[in-house]
């Protein structure tokens, strides 16, 4: 078996202590800024998600409105074509009567 030597164990302990001290220094120097930045980022991410939901709802409403307008336009067009066909038919009948004389 390869058991760690005494120097390796001391080095590992010293590294752990040094790493812990460095982490404490980092926390003192930038910990508050990092926490504020993380809170701000979380807030912005939530606003983005809310915005995406809002835009999605508005797009759905717009799509429904466009479909309703398209349906109404189709109905109006049919009515107009039927009225035009009736007028053409009536005009055709009047022309026949006039030509028979």
Secondary structure, 3 states (H helix, E strand, C coil): CCCCCHHHHHHHHHHHHHHHHHHHHHHHHHHHHHHHHHHHHHHHHHHHHHHHHHHHHHHHHHHHHHHHHHHHHHHHHHHHHHHHHHHHHHHHHHHHHHHHC
